Amino acid sequence: MTHITSILQEIRSFPPPTAFQSQAHIKSVEEYEALWEHAKAHPDLFWAEQAASVLTWDRPWQETLLNKGMESQWFVGGQLNASVNCLDRHLDTQGDKVALIAEGEPGEVRELTYRQLHREVCKVANALQSLGIQKGDVVSIYMPMVPELVIAVLACARLGVMHSVVFAGFSAEALRNRNEDAKAKLLITADGLYRRGAIVPLKETVDQSLRGVSSVKNVLVYRRTGAPIAMEPGRDLWWHDLVPSQSEVCVPVSVESEHPLFLLYTSGSTGKPKGIVHTTAGYLLGTALTHRYIFDLKPTDRYWCTADVGWITGHSYVIYGPLCNGTTVVLYEGAPNFPDWGRFWKIIEKHGVTQFYTAPTAIRSLMQQGDAWPAQYDLSSLRLLGTVGEPINPKAWLWFHEKIGKTRCPIVDTWWQTETGAIMIAPLPGAISTKPGCATRPFFGIVPDIVDRQGHSLGDNEGGLLVIRQPWPSMLRTIHGDHERFLDQYCKVIPGEVYFTGDGARRDSDGDYWILGRVDDVLNVAGHRLSTMEIESALVSHPSVAEAAVVGKPDEVRGEAICCFVTLKGDAIPGEELLKELKIHVVDQIGALARPEEIRFVQALPKTRSGKIMRRLLRDLAAGRQITGDVSTLEDLATLDTIRAASAEDDM
Ligand code: WTA
């Protein structure tokens, strides 16, 4: 019962554009395959070569890989510092190169060179030390997407202090839980941030979160908006009072390879958030190497990843990977639709962005606004596009390819997880042909497989469970304070010493991997296991549909019945007629097997703040149950009420 029937077959394939290919780091499938085979056969050798060339070490390691199955340790005996790798080592060669181009939502732009960024990081690190923060402590960071966020992160890294960045959209309760679990001593925040033209009062939320007992002794507050806030004497300190007078010299703390670099909370599909722990050397190596090859990095690039630093994508591909590679990084504080839906395209034009890395949910919203927005801007600086976070439906992929990349830019669909630290499966853009909705091939040193529950490998095009067969340097080492949970959730689910991703996938006859979504999101309809993502993709390919979420609801006869929640495009009319049309459309696209039992038209879908649909909540709603479990990651609680209201109307 672990096979997943994959029913949506996409056959379009796009070879790397010739002009791109001729200048790429890796120029052919043969070159990719030779390197991948080498890394698979000799992982110690491969990773040792890469670690020596990519990172700057204070002390060389003795043992490349110490391995107890998936409990691996890398570069044992070595010492280094992450902020040195991101900053100091660039100073002699490119100290005056721009490291950050930061655009605030109101429109102001600040540029910081590597030298300036280094100076600020040293000052903040000294400020932290003056507050008694030292190696082994945890500092919590709850900040807007401004340079000071990057500075705070790197200041922690400089001291061997673990940072725990909490996305600034989270509630007081979510912030409190995370700080308590992490036992954070210091919280770095701002008075507020700009979002859709309004001020979000961050400090107020922080104050609420700290009421009652807390491990947090001090709060360091950066002034972003200037709006009046309360400061608690003895606990709260202004950044502008403490930081400017600090010395610009701060000796970095050299740490062991396996020293934890940070903690990042990710919501499990059920239960309490997990503090994922990443290490210094392995994580840095993974992010820097993947960033260089998958984004085909060149020294003159101006690279933009829209992810918030509150998520792993922001950690790995806004901060650590790019800065380790000495890249010029664009950072944007605000919303994609402020003051209008042209904002992203305007940023690309204004800063000459070369690589644009974003999420399918953002692409779908931008696509919905029509082609006139991107058409107003000069996007000719772009040479590569990327997506991450969920499977991208072919329609959105093609729009991105045509309207944004003008068919000239390869799209790297990057599959990975908070737990994997770095990208695991993605096309190398000069070597691998892309297919809409397909993450394609594993990165060097990554050995995925598709298996059944017993761990047996499945054949081509057989949908099953995605596992990773060999440890890799950037993988999580544990869940903070709960090593058993780490072993239970990732290492022991499937027999045979493999890492279980929790995702379903299939491999096609070209060896390309197609991600089918979370295994929890698989339906069992009359003995067939169907991927909800494929049914969603079929729904979204209908011209009236904006977004769709598909879940199962209990059905006595078939086990589960297909229940769809659909949001419509502006001019579409919900009603019986469209309902019938959509059911027929799904059957046409996929087959009678996937005929929806029920379609509900709703105003909005419940999403996490990183844009993932929370199907768990929809499953409860579809089955008419109370919502259970954690809702702290939900973007907007009100969406649940409107969906409930919509279904109550249907029932009448
Ligand atoms: C999903 C984000 C399909 C997947 C980096 C994974 C994807 C989860 C893709 C991790 C992709 C991420 N195609 N699905 N390109 N990228 N996912 O921890 O289900 O926020 O397990 O990390 O997102 O989400 P997380």
Residues whose N, C-alpha, C, O or C-beta is under 5 A from the ligand:
A	BS01	WTA	T387 V388 G389 E390 P391 D413 T414 W415 W416 Q417 T418 A439 T501 D503 I515 G517 R518
